[in-house]
Amino acid sequence: MYENVQRQLYEEFKIQASLHGAEITDEKDNVGTGTQQTQPKTLFPDPKQFEHLSDEEKKKKTEELMAKHKMFFNQKARVTE
């Protein structure tokens, strides 16, 4: 039971770290190496990428990203229950 809780916490921490731009691997010996990719993979892209879009396209993209956000946090809520 303890190991299951630890695995769930580890998965949650990996998700949180990836939201902050950290690249997570399953290697246990890379702690403290300070390696990080130049382009982090995050849940939401940089808003500057969408400055060239029209208002209608921006609204559509906002709806897509909000759906992604809601799906992510609904999954997170199920893990912590």
N, C-alpha and C positions, 0 to 999 in steps of 0.2 A: 504494500500500500504506500509506504514511504517513497519507494522508487517511482511509482506512478505520479505522485505529487511532484517530485523533483523533475520528472520528464515534462510534465505540464508547465511548470514554472520556467524551465529551460526554453521550451517552445515559445512561451509568452515573451520572455526576455529577448529571444531572437527576433521576434516580430517588432518589438519596441526598438531594438537596435537598428533594424533595417529601416524603420521610419526615420531615424536620425541619420541615415546614410552610411551605416557601417556594413561592410561585407562580412557575412557570417559563414563560416565553414564548420564542419563537424570535427576538425582537428583540435585535439585538446592541448597541444603543445605550442600554440601560437599566441598565448596570452602575453600581453605586454610587448609584442613586437612592433606595434605602431604602424602596421601596414594597412593602407586604405586605398581603395580605387579612386581615380581622379574624378570619375562620374558615378556618384552613389546611386543606388537603386532605391527610390522612395515610393511611397504610395501615391503622392501627388507630384506632377511635374512642375517645373518652374513657370510661373505665370507669364514671364517675358516671352515664352514660346508662343503665346496666344495673342500678342498685341496686334498682329496683322489681321486677325479674323474680324469679320463683321459682327455687329451686335447679336444678330440671330445665331451665328455660329458659336459665339461665346456663350450664349444662353444654353445652347444644346450641349456644349462641352461641360458647362457647369452642372447640368443635370446628370450627365454621365459620371462625372467625378463624385457628385453627391451620392449617387447610387452605389458607387464603389466604396465610398466612405461608410455608408450605412451597412452594407454587406460585411465589411471588415469588422465593424464594432458589434454587429449581431453575432458573428462567429466568436468573437472574443468574449461576449457575455455568456455564450453557451459553455465555453471552456471553464470559466470561473464559477459557474453555478454548482 
